[in-house]
């Protein structure tokens, strides 16, 4: 995975990789009935970079 991180320009990356637990809320939402109307969308989880 470090090779992939190295290819990202330094100014565009966080100082660390995200933890699995930090993505849990997004995954929980997508797996829940609350996401029933979320179709054809991209959810970007990028530490607020975009």
VMD Tcl script that draws the C-alpha trace (Angstrom):
set ca {
  {0.00 0.00 0.00}
  {2.87 2.39 0.63}
  {3.73 2.31 -3.10}
  {0.27 3.63 -3.89}
  {0.59 6.38 -1.29}
  {4.00 7.36 -2.66}
  {2.43 8.04 -6.07}
  {0.09 10.67 -4.60}
  {1.55 14.15 -4.65}
  {2.67 15.17 -1.15}
  {0.45 18.26 -1.07}
  {-2.62 16.10 -1.74}
  {-2.22 13.51 0.97}
  {-2.68 13.44 4.69}
  {0.24 12.82 6.93}
  {-1.12 9.35 7.64}
  {-3.31 6.65 6.15}
  {-6.85 6.42 7.41}
  {-7.85 3.70 9.82}
  {-10.55 1.15 9.10}
  {-12.55 2.44 12.06}
  {-12.63 5.90 10.45}
  {-14.49 4.48 7.46}
  {-16.95 2.53 9.58}
  {-19.60 5.27 9.59}
  {-19.63 5.47 5.80}
  {-19.81 1.71 5.44}
  {-22.53 1.48 8.09}
  {-24.57 4.12 6.23}
  {-24.21 2.39 2.87}
  {-25.19 -0.96 4.37}
  {-28.23 0.49 6.15}
  {-31.76 1.17 4.99}
  {-30.98 4.90 5.33}
  {-29.06 4.76 2.05}
  {-32.06 3.48 0.06}
  {-32.22 6.63 -2.06}
  {-28.47 6.89 -2.60}
  {-28.08 5.65 -6.16}
  {-25.52 6.40 -8.81}
  {-23.46 8.48 -6.42}
  {-19.84 8.59 -5.41}
  {-19.13 9.01 -1.73}
  {-15.68 10.47 -1.37}
  {-14.01 9.69 1.93}
  {-10.77 11.62 1.71}
  {-10.14 13.40 5.00}
  {-11.85 16.55 3.73}
  {-9.39 17.15 0.89}
  {-12.05 17.81 -1.75}
}
mol new
graphics top color blue
foreach p $ca { graphics top sphere $p radius 0.5 }
foreach p [lrange $ca 0 end-1] q [lrange $ca 1 end] { graphics top cylinder $p $q radius 0.2 }
display resetview
